[in-house]
Amino acid sequence: MIRTQIYITDKQRVELAVIAKNLGKKQSEIIREAIDRLIDQNGQRQKDMALREAAGIWKNRKDLPDFRGIRSEWDR
């Protein structure tokens, strides 16, 4: 792990202490968990954005086979 310093407000410090006490964890552990959640959320947001941007990119292509026709052959 890498040691780092951050500045937080008095209110944040008090709330963090309360949460740590209630969960029986160290404040540093709670901060790391919060950072992990933020990183996960941001990663998911980027994936969602990429999927939205990619949606429909082939809809006007004329060089592709008729997938609906092919798929209907597979349906029983």
C-alpha positions, 0 to 999 in steps of 0.5 A, a space after each residue: 500500500 502507498 501512504 497518502 494524505 488527504 484533507 477532509 472537513 470537520 464534518 466529514 471527519 466526525 461522520 467518518 469516525 461514527 461510521 468506523 465505530 459502528 462498523 468496527 473498522 478503521 477509518 483508513 479501511 472505510 476510505 479505501 472501500 469508498 474509493 474502491 466503490 467509486 472506481 467500480 462505479 466509474 468503470 461501469 459508467 464507462 462500459 455503459 457509455 461505450 455500449 450506448 455509443 455502439 448501439 445501432 452502429 450496424 443498422 444501416 449497413 447493406 453489406 450484412 446478411 439478413 440476420 432476422 431471416 437466418 435467426 428465424 431458421 433456427 427458431 423451432 
